[in-house]
Amino acid sequence: MNIAFASSEVVPYSKTGGLADVAGALPAELEALGHRVSVFTPYYRATKKVDPKARVIAEGVVPVGTENVPWSLHQSSAPRSGVRTYFIGCDMYFDRDGLYGTAQGDYEDSCSRYVLFCRATLAAAQALGERVNVWHCHDWQTALIPIYLKHVLADHPFHAGAATVFTIHNLAYQGLFWHWDWPLLNLAWQHFNWKEMEFHGKMNLLKGALVHADMLATVSPTYAQEIQTLEFGCGLEGVLADRRDDLVGIVNGIDTRTWNPAQDSLLPAVFSVENLDGKRACRDVLRKKLNLPDNGSTVVGMIGRLFEQKGFDLVAQCIEELLRRDIQLVILGTGREEYHTLLQRIQKANPRKIAVAFAFDNALAHLIEAGSDMFLMPSRYEPCGLNQLYSLAYGTPPIVRKVGGLADTIVDSTSQTVADGTATGFQFREYSAPAMMDCLDRALRVFKSEPHKWKQIQLNGMKQDWSWRKSAEKYVQLYERTVKKKGSKY
């Protein structure tokens, strides 16, 4: 079948989070399974730096409110694995330093930017001339595509019959705008109601997609259940519960060409299930790079945005107690200024115990995954998570909160799971600093006192298959189900 992806970010052209990894890797696996896939994403300033030679193959205008805004379609100059990647160009909206905003917040014209992207993407597909069987749209920036297909283009000779799958990567980001922006959408006011796109007086683009897409997906089975509850539903739990029969959870995969310790060119030494010696060499280089002494302490890694979602409020609450343990804490990420300030102060006072890099550094991320003894990921909520999967692949048992995708991918180390060979990490349930510390202490006891058990936990994780192939096969089943529901053929 012919599948079109619409995503506001795609590796290697643009990235702020895991969405980009999904949109970069999943299409290639679908192509490998025999399907034809195209990817549409904005031609940001950052994208131009990665692919400056993308050629213009179509142009046009689309309405954004009362304005007819010009767009251009650029084709990537470096196709990957047969996947055709297209960039929607519109310099007035996308030629900016940031993808979504600045340090002061989101761009004020965010609604207009992604109205243009959605309308231009549909127009670009028509210009290419190959009918799309399934549109796979991701997060609120693409939410208008299933809405336009259902209410504006339902009888269009090119678009009629196209099925839509909408994936929620993080329900907390919904595309909320004041109701005065509604005319930008060029949709009838009748859709601005509490059942469709109105949300506490504002318009909610994500809600519109949840109501109007043919099928819904999210990035883990547990998260699919959680978002139907008051605790995790972000105000949309009722909408999602109403569509529970059309909602599926499929765990993200990892790109094993990039994240594979046996052939990782970013590492000073490689290692595998058969020989873990290189992992020790990676730990030595990690310490040296971050100016930590080789004192025999356990290296605990953390990578992620410095926000409450990732559990950094728990770390902040107990950071001094944490560093009383015989550990060295390595943190990579950026986020809230209060966490930057705290960690800078703690690092200055404890230079032999903690190293923090406030950056997005892919090479250092690989080295932390490989060189750490264990990985701490105490998320408040986690739709899927990728770092725990990287940690499994790199023999770095994760310490995680039992929530969302972390619950689906990590098996807690108990006497039973260690005995039956399924243990891959350590879990805690209550969102509190004491619960996190108890779990860390449990992991440290095994690491220090039971090295044979620890190695078995490492190997259990490394032997697991979290490649994209399994996830891609599940998505194909979802596409087939969606097309059947739509009553279309391919």
TAFENFEN-V913561 format. One record per run of one state. SS is the DSSP state (~ for helix, > for strand, _ for the rest). FROM is the first residue (numbers start at 1). TO is the last residue. Records with the same first field share a line. If there is no record, write none. Layout:
BEGIN
SS: FROM-TO ; FROM-TO
END
This chain:
BEGIN
_: 1-1 ; 7-17 ; 33-35 ; 43-44 ; 51-54 ; 65-66 ; 76-79 ; 81-82 ; 90-90 ; 95-100 ; 103-104 ; 107-109 ; 129-133 ; 139-139 ; 152-162 ; 169-175 ; 186-188 ; 192-197 ; 200-201 ; 213-214 ; 219-220 ; 227-236 ; 243-243 ; 250-253 ; 255-276 ; 290-297 ; 304-305 ; 307-307 ; 311-311 ; 323-326 ; 333-334 ; 336-336 ; 350-353 ; 358-361 ; 372-373 ; 378-386 ; 394-397 ; 402-403 ; 410-411 ; 413-414 ; 420-424 ; 429-432 ; 450-450 ; 463-466 ; 487-490
>: 2-6 ; 36-42 ; 55-64 ; 67-75 ; 80-80 ; 83-89 ; 101-102 ; 105-106 ; 134-138 ; 163-168 ; 176-178 ; 198-199 ; 202-204 ; 215-218 ; 247-249 ; 254-254 ; 298-303 ; 306-306 ; 327-332 ; 335-335 ; 354-357 ; 374-377 ; 398-401 ; 412-412 ; 425-428 ; 467-467
~: 18-32 ; 45-50 ; 91-94 ; 110-128 ; 140-151 ; 179-185 ; 189-191 ; 205-212 ; 221-226 ; 237-242 ; 244-246 ; 277-289 ; 308-310 ; 312-322 ; 337-349 ; 362-371 ; 387-393 ; 404-409 ; 415-419 ; 433-449 ; 451-462 ; 468-486
END
